[in-house]
Amino acid sequence: MKVTTSIMRGTEYLCVKFGDVVTAIEQVAVVKGLAMWEVERKLGSGARKRLIVPARSLQPLQPATA
């Protein structure tokens, strides 16, 4: 079951849980009505780590212009 969110694949977001910039990969689950996203975080040595975080912890890097 997918939940509609404003998160888009391949877009970079600030993950407030870690304070790092991450790239959204795909929505993987819905837990208690919250969309869970697989994201990829770059580590200092160029390595990458994939994590699953709630969509509400992802904030856009650029403010939306209306």
C-alpha positions as CSV (number, residue, x, y, z in Angstrom):
1,M,0.0,0.0,0.0
2,K,1.4,3.3,-1.0
3,V,0.8,6.6,0.8
4,T,0.9,9.8,-1.3
5,T,3.6,12.1,-0.1
6,S,5.5,15.0,-1.7
7,I,8.8,13.0,-1.6
8,M,10.2,12.3,-5.1
9,R,12.7,9.6,-6.1
10,G,16.2,10.7,-6.8
11,T,15.8,14.0,-5.0
12,E,18.1,15.2,-2.2
13,Y,16.6,16.0,1.2
14,L,17.8,17.0,4.6
15,C,17.2,14.2,7.0
16,V,16.5,15.9,10.3
17,K,17.0,12.6,12.2
18,F,20.7,12.5,11.1
19,G,21.3,16.1,10.0
20,D,22.7,14.9,6.7
21,V,21.8,15.3,3.1
22,V,20.3,12.1,1.7
23,T,18.9,10.9,-1.6
24,A,15.4,9.4,-1.7
25,I,15.4,5.9,-3.3
26,E,11.9,4.6,-3.0
27,Q,9.0,4.2,-0.6
28,V,9.3,0.8,1.0
29,A,6.5,0.5,3.6
30,V,3.7,2.1,5.5
31,V,4.0,1.9,9.3
32,K,1.1,3.2,11.4
33,G,-0.1,5.4,8.4
34,L,3.4,6.9,7.9
35,A,5.2,6.4,4.6
36,M,8.7,4.9,5.1
37,W,11.4,5.7,2.6
38,E,14.7,4.0,1.7
39,V,17.3,6.8,1.5
40,E,21.0,6.7,0.7
41,R,23.5,8.7,2.7
42,K,27.0,9.5,1.6
43,L,29.7,8.9,4.2
44,G,33.0,10.8,4.4
45,S,35.1,8.2,2.6
46,G,32.8,8.1,-0.5
47,A,31.0,5.1,0.8
48,R,27.2,5.1,0.8
49,K,24.8,3.7,3.4
50,R,21.1,2.9,2.8
51,L,18.6,3.6,5.6
52,I,14.8,3.5,6.1
53,V,13.3,6.7,7.5
54,P,9.8,8.1,7.9
55,A,8.8,10.6,5.2
56,R,8.1,13.3,7.8
57,S,11.9,13.3,8.7
58,L,12.8,14.4,5.2
59,Q,12.9,18.2,4.5
60,P,13.4,19.7,1.1
61,L,16.8,21.5,0.6
62,Q,15.3,24.4,-1.3
63,P,12.2,26.1,0.0
64,A,9.2,25.8,-2.3
65,T,8.5,28.9,-4.3
66,A,4.8,29.8,-4.6
